[in-house]
Amino acid sequence: MKATAKDLRFHSKELLSTVNRGEEVIITYRGKPCAKLVPYDEFEKDKNIKSNLFGMWKDNDIIDDVDSYVRDIRKRRF
């Protein structure tokens, strides 16, 4: 099923019930597909896909504790 961004805004409950029935909904913006609503169970199957971003600090010799490093960086913003 296809729906526009306006449909998502005004008819989100109906779109969610469509997804709960097992259908996929493709959201279009200005006539081009930009998002896809799928049932949550199908999303869990794709969860095993590995990303290059996860573990990128794993072998970094300069920083021992990544959590404290990120907290220190964020402190400077506020």
Phi, psi and omega in degrees: 000144176247145177216153179270169177297327177294320176298320179298321181291316187262341184230040184296324181297317179294321179294321178293324177292328175296317179294321179296334176284352177107359179276156173262143179239124177260124181267128178251149176230118184056038175085357181247137178297133180228343180207162181223126175263124179231156176301148185299322181300322178292327178295323180297327180294325181277359184293338183282359178290126182272143178250149178291340182285329181287126180085013183290341178266359188301315184258020181280117182278339185284322185249120180278312183246104184294321182300314180291326178297314180293320177299319179295321178295318182290332179298325184290339182284336187247000000 
